[in-house]
Amino acid sequence: MSDNGDSSVVYVVTHGVDSPERCATPFFLAAAAAAMDADVYIYFTMRGPELLKKSVIDTIGPKGEKGEKLRYFIDQARDCGVELLICQPSLDLNDLELDDLIDDVRMIGGAAFNDMAMEADAVITF
């Protein structure tokens, strides 16, 4: 999984827009891990794909005027080299198509996810 011998981390996101207080953390931590030269992936399953909807990323953020919207954290993670992966059955569960999501999200199947998780140095679930 690691192309360059560095550590690898997989973050698994299972929550969606119904838990806005939990949305930024996986992206923030993934960006930090990538900045530490780890190969980093965020895998969205169950309700997680909701967070990648084009129509959602500019609406989720902290209450009030303070703090950044979800787009900021997604862009930060992607700028650091974090790869965003999505579970096909979870698209169906959320009545979504790949075209409903932001660009550069790659769909993988269960076997590919399991291989990735078994090879990773750490798997962290949100």
Buried (B, 14 or more C-beta within 10 A) or exposed (E): EEEEEBBBBBBBBBBBBEBBEBBBEBBBBBBBBBBEEBBBBBBBBBBBBBBBBEEBBEEBBEEEEEEEBBBBBBBBBBEBBBBBBBBBEBBEBBEBEEEBBBEEBEBBEEEBBEEBBEEBBEBBEB
